[in-house]
Amino acid sequence: MAIDRGYITLAEFKLYKSSTSTGTTYDSLIEDLIEAASRYIDSQTYRFFYSSTGQTVYYTPEMHDMLIVDDIYSITTLKTDEDGDGTFENTWTTGATGDFWLMPFNAGAFGNSGAFSYKWIDINPEGDYSFPTVPKSVQIIGDFGWSGVPQDIKQACYEITNASYGRRSGQNMTSVAEVTAAGIVLTPEDIPQSARKIINAYRRIL
């Protein structure tokens, strides 16, 4: 099977294992493990690190001047419904001098090989609008998730995949990997301490 939204590729994992083998016997298993590790990271951080483009998402603001959003790296349109009638009558202008700013300002400037996301939106005090604090009053169409996979998240995926791959044959483990009808089952033995630290650093506070 092909890996769906995995944080590393099959070829990258084989390179990580320093494998020069061209054999494909275990490729399907490795792909399952990579996908399972990626989704485990999502479930533990309460966020995802792949790119989900062109999504339409709705929010209910708690403040007039700031809106907490899911990880996002690009906004195509932002509209607001002032009176809660379901019509988004105000279309905010984008860009550096637009009606809002994606925050933090320097999200894409440092580290992680260019991978970044924004976490909240501030209004531009010189703009035309503020956030109406009524239910489902903000509509955003944009690219959610991260612009790329952070390097340390990839490292965590390598380590979890490697640990669960080794467990399948009992290498330095206390149990044998399970493959059920629901797919790969990850256990605490599959999560190295270094991977846990990386995951904890990215855990989103809900």
C-alpha positions in Angstrom: 0.0 0.0 0.0 1.1 3.6 -0.5 1.7 5.7 2.6 -1.1 8.2 3.3 0.3 11.4 4.7 3.3 9.8 6.3 6.1 11.9 7.8 8.8 9.9 6.2 9.0 7.8 3.0 9.8 4.2 2.6 13.1 5.2 0.8 14.0 7.5 3.7 13.4 4.8 6.3 15.6 2.3 4.3 18.3 5.0 4.2 17.9 5.6 8.0 18.4 1.8 8.5 21.5 2.1 6.2 20.0 -0.6 4.0 21.4 -1.1 0.5 19.0 -4.0 -0.2 16.7 -3.7 -3.2 14.4 -6.3 -1.7 10.8 -5.5 -1.3 9.6 -8.3 0.9 8.8 -6.1 3.9 8.0 -2.9 2.1 4.2 -3.1 2.7 4.8 -3.7 6.4 7.2 -0.8 6.7 4.7 1.5 4.9 2.0 0.4 7.4 4.4 1.1 10.3 5.3 4.6 8.9 1.6 5.5 8.5 0.8 4.2 12.0 3.7 6.2 13.5 2.6 9.3 11.7 -1.0 9.0 13.0 0.3 8.2 16.5 2.2 11.5 16.4 -1.0 13.3 15.3 -3.0 11.8 18.1 -0.5 12.7 20.8 0.2 16.2 19.7 -3.5 17.1 18.8 -2.3 18.5 15.5 -1.1 17.3 12.1 2.1 18.1 10.2 1.1 17.4 6.7 -0.4 19.9 4.3 -4.2 20.0 3.8 -4.8 22.6 1.1 -7.9 24.5 0.1 -9.9 23.6 3.2 -12.9 25.6 4.4 -13.1 26.0 8.2 -15.3 27.9 10.5 -14.6 29.5 13.9 -16.3 31.3 16.7 -14.1 34.1 18.0 -13.8 34.8 21.7 -12.2 38.2 21.2 -12.7 41.0 18.7 -9.0 41.6 18.0 -7.6 38.0 17.9 -8.7 34.6 16.7 -7.0 31.3 17.7 -6.9 29.0 14.7 -5.7 25.5 13.9 -2.2 25.2 12.4 -2.4 27.1 9.1 0.3 28.4 6.7 -1.7 30.2 4.0 -5.1 32.0 3.8 -6.9 32.4 0.5 -10.0 34.2 1.9 -11.2 35.3 5.3 -14.8 36.3 5.7 -17.0 37.3 8.7 -20.7 37.2 9.4 -21.5 40.2 11.5 -25.0 39.3 12.7 -25.0 35.5 12.8 -27.4 35.1 9.9 -25.2 32.7 8.0 -24.2 35.2 5.4 -20.5 36.1 5.3 -20.9 39.7 4.1 -17.4 41.0 4.9 -14.4 39.8 2.9 -11.1 40.8 4.6 -8.2 41.9 2.5 -5.0 39.8 2.7 -1.3 40.7 2.5 1.1 42.7 4.6 -1.2 45.8 4.6 -4.5 43.9 4.7 -7.1 43.6 7.4 -5.3 40.9 9.5 -1.9 39.4 10.3 -1.0 35.8 10.6 0.8 35.2 13.8 3.5 34.9 15.0 5.1 37.2 12.5 8.3 35.2 12.2 6.9 31.7 12.1 8.6 30.8 8.9 11.9 32.5 9.6 13.7 30.0 11.8 14.7 26.4 11.8 12.9 23.2 10.8 14.1 23.5 7.2 11.4 26.0 6.3 8.6 24.0 7.8 6.2 26.3 9.7 2.6 27.1 10.7 0.8 30.1 12.1 -1.2 29.7 15.3 -3.5 32.8 15.6 -4.7 35.8 13.7 -4.5 39.4 14.9 -6.6 42.2 13.3 -4.7 45.0 11.7 -5.6 48.1 13.8 -5.5 50.1 10.5 -7.9 47.6 8.8 -11.6 47.8 8.3 -12.9 44.9 10.4 -12.8 43.1 13.8 -14.0 39.7 14.7 -17.7 39.4 15.6 -18.1 37.2 18.7 -21.1 35.3 17.5 -21.1 31.5 16.8 -19.6 30.3 13.5 -19.0 33.9 12.4 -15.6 33.4 10.7 -15.0 31.5 7.5 -11.5 30.7 6.4 -10.4 29.1 3.2 -6.8 28.2 3.2 -4.0 25.7 3.6 -4.0 24.0 7.0 -1.4 22.0 8.8 2.3 22.7 8.2 4.1 23.9 5.1 6.4 20.9 5.5 7.2 18.3 8.1 9.5 19.6 10.9 12.8 17.8 11.0 12.4 16.7 14.6 8.9 15.3 13.8 10.5 13.3 11.0 13.1 12.1 13.5 10.4 10.9 15.9 8.7 9.1 13.1 12.0 7.3 12.2 12.5 6.2 15.8 8.9 5.0 16.3 8.9 3.1 13.0 12.3 1.6 13.7 11.2 0.4 17.2 8.0 -1.1 16.0 9.8 -2.7 13.0 12.3 -4.3 15.4 9.6 -5.5 17.7 8.1 -7.6 15.0 11.0 -10.0 15.4 11.4 -9.4 19.1 14.6 -7.3 18.8 15.3 -5.8 22.3 11.6 -5.9 23.0 9.4 -7.7 25.5 6.6 -8.5 23.0 5.9 -9.1 19.4 4.2 -6.6 17.1 0.5 -7.2 16.3 -1.1 -6.6 12.9 -4.8 -6.8 13.3 -7.8 -6.2 11.0 -7.6 -2.6 12.1 -4.0 -2.3 11.1 -0.8 -1.9 13.0 -1.1 -1.7 16.8 1.5 0.5 18.5 2.4 -0.2 22.1 4.4 1.7 24.7 7.5 -0.3 23.7 7.3 1.3 20.3 7.8 4.8 21.5 11.4 5.6 22.4 12.0 8.2 25.1 13.6 10.6 22.6 10.5 10.4 20.4 8.3 11.1 23.4 10.3 14.3 24.2 9.8 15.5 20.7 6.1 14.8 20.7 5.6 16.5 24.1 7.3 19.6 22.8 4.7 19.9 20.0 1.7 18.9 22.1 -1.1 21.4 21.5 -2.9 22.8 24.6 -6.6 22.4 24.0 
